[in-house]
Amino acid sequence: DCAKAICYIAGKKISEVIDLGDCKGVEECLSKLSEVTPWDVEVFEKVNENEYLVVFKKCPIRQTHYTVCTKQGGALCQITHGYIETILSAHLNRKVKLILIHPGPNACLKRLVVS
């Protein structure tokens, strides 16, 4: 879908100005990310060495859904995916993929896969 691709690329582009400094591992990077961006993301469960269930407690994109009355999980969510994946990939030197499991009114649950 073209809208999803455009939103994903936009998220990647705006992430270029974020520097988390020196962080080791997914949990430390998410903690630093939560300090320097409007997103608040925590590990809910470590499934294995390369897979995590993460909770997005604060998300400016989720708040946008409520403001403009759009459905969660659609194209706008790709901004978050592009943004977070690009930042984490740069700091972990590995590919990162986010997969939406459950969008919620107060938080979203996503699978984070590092490869």
C-alpha positions, 0 to 999 in steps of 0.5 A: 500500500502506497500510503504505508510506504510513504509513512514508513519512509517519513518515519525513517527520515525524521529518525536521522536526527536522533542520537541515543549515544552509546547504548548496548542491547535492546532494553538500554536503547529503548530506555534511552529512546524513551528519554529523548523522544515522545515515545515511551517504549518498554520491554514487556517480555523477552521471548528469546535473544532476538525477539521481544514483546514491547509496549508503546505506552506513549506514542504521538502517532496513536494520539494523532489517530484520536485527533483525526479519527483514523483507525489504529494499525494503518498507514500512520503507524508506519511512521512509528515503525520506520522511526523506531526501526531505523534508530534501533538498527543504527545503534544495534548495528542489526536489522530491526523489525516491528510487528503490531500485535494489538493496538490499544487506546492507552498502549500498543503491543508490538513484536520487535525482532532483531536479526 
